[in-house]
Amino acid sequence: MILVTLVVFIGGTLWTIIHSFTSSRLLPKLNFAGLDQYERLWGTRRWLVSIDNLMLYGLLSLLLTLVIGFTLAAILDRKIRGENAFRTIYLYPYALSYIVTGLAWQWILNPDLGIQSVVRGMGWQSFSLNPLNNPDTVMYGILVAGIWQGSGLIMIIMLAGLRGIDADIWKAAKVDGIGTIKTYLRIIVPMMRPVFITALVAIASGIIKLYDLVVALTNGGPGISSEVPAKYVIEYMFRAQNLGQGFAASTMMLLSVMIIIVPWLYLEYGGRKNDR
Amino acid sequence: MTDRSQRLLDSSGPRGPKPRRRFSKNNILVYGVLFIAAVYYLLPLYVMVVTSLKGMPEIRVGNIFAPPLEITVQPWVKAWSGACTGINCDGLQRGFWNSVRILIPSVLLSIAVASVNGYVLSRWRFKGAEFFFSLLIVGAFIPYQTMLYPIVIILREIGLMGDLGGLVLVHTVFGMPILTLLFRNYFAGIPEDLHKAARIDGAGFWGIFFRIMLPMSLPIFVVAMILQVTGIWNDFLFGVVYTRPDTYPMTVQLNNIVNSVQGIKEYNVNMAATLLTGLVPLVLYFISGKLFVRGIAAGAVKG
């Protein structure tokens, strides 16, 4: 089984990379076409929109998830009554699938019956909250749902990191008269670098895979304004019957994952070997 | 941050004794933030529940936050046994049972294989074990998209494309890297001396595994189970690629029901269906507590 896994993972990946240099359409063929697929890919508006969307979503989701996750963890770390209840509430969305998340938020953000209509019903007629049907704001709508689902996990990772910090550090900071906020920013955060890196890798690998959430919330719409790379791959492979494009796009995804992962793996596992 | 609130925050040390005045301004700020966050996290669940218990006329005129005036379980019944996907109108129950039939064999198979793998990698070192292990870790991060199509070819070759059995195989294979890693690290923490003592007493490969390793590692088996159950139940990508309409898992069927463009939208039925799909991992989450956290934290960084 383990051998099968390796054959599928390594073999399958190589197979895809090799076939991304061919002009396969309905069926995979080995008629090499050089970099044609990649040139087409980077000349396709839909792919460029996908990349833009992913960058916007990725950057904001990374930043907001880290800030929210750390803030909540820092507050919960301060001997809070009902800590367990709060923790349970913040983490439960992570147990739900992206499909469930997407459908729940689609309903809340429904322009005719959701938040917008409730606020308008209270007398604020010009209030507008309809992110999912506007090409300029649709990614922010997806972002709200994505953060809702994923930030609890980061909170848990951060909380574990904070609990690992020696209480003497706090005493020392207090003796030196350093304020709470300053202690967090100047002392605690730098000490938690490994935790932040783990959180970063967790968020980043999730961002690149972003697919189900978009399918459930908007299915790429309106028009192509919320398309993402993972969706592009699936559409070209299984619907547009343009395998070569799908392979080239998935190879680009692999490349971007490797750019993030390889340095991290080197730090995490390569470093440990030297200690022995 | 203004000077004033800065001073307020500083006034009680974070590790100090419990503040005596329960409603100091500092505390109001802290609990205020926690409370607002809790509202954000709970709101969708609340809205789903109340919507699923209302009738459609009430939804059309009412407020999505208002509790139902008349509670009805009709939407739940319809979601379970009457909602339509395409021409089939037998509800989500088909997807539910498909998901169960995928889930149980995948979880058992993947944990059985991965635990033995982890055991071998941690105790019975063979030549190239380190290299093998590194490959597996790298494998865990490869985006699924690069392997989707080769697997279609493999499944077609062995005649399982579109079958539940094919999906079970896919889930087992993709669970391998992370589970093997989990088991290897856990087994590596069991004292080497136990292993040596057992060998001196004449226990073999399987003897040590079943009589020493297994009884000592129940928590990690529970963690692995939680990781796999939530991961496989919530999967959408593999389900949509490797099955056909009559073998769709629950998530895929749910998306088809709710996002279908035909017919009048029945929001109450949709929300009941969404809750039904989320129920299995939610129940698991609420009963397993701390172990759940360990399970998902372990799975957080997979491809």
Interface residues (C-beta under 8 A of the other chain):
Chain A: M1 I2 V4 T5 L6 V8 F9 I10 G11 G12 T13 W15 T16 I17 H19 P28 I68 T71 L72 I75 L76 D77 R78 K79 I80 F86 T88 I89 Y90 L91 Y92 P93 Y94 A95 L96 S97 Y98 I99 V100 T101 L103 A104 W105 Q106 W107 I108 N110 L113 G114 I115 S117 V118 G121 W148 G152 L153 I156 I157 A160 A167 W170 K171 K174 G179 T180 I181 T198 V201 A202 S205 I208 K209 Y211 D212 V215 A216 N219 A230 V233 I234 M237 F238 L243 G246 F247 A249 S250 T251 M253 L254 V257 M258 I261 L265 Y269
Chain B: M1 Q6 L9 D10 G13 P14 R15 K18 V30 Y31 V33 L34 A37 A38 Y40 Y41 L42 L43 P44 L45 V47 M48 T51 I59 R60 N63 I64 F65 V113 N117 F132 S134 L135 L136 I137 V138 G139 F141 I142 P143 Y144 Q145 T146 M147 L148 Y149 P150 I151 I153 I154 T172 V173 M176 P177 T180 T230 W233 N234 D235 F236 L237 V240 V241 T251 L254 N255 V258 N259 Y267 N270 M271 T274 T277 G278 P281 L282 L284 Y285 F286 F292 V293 I296 A297 A300 V301 K302 G303
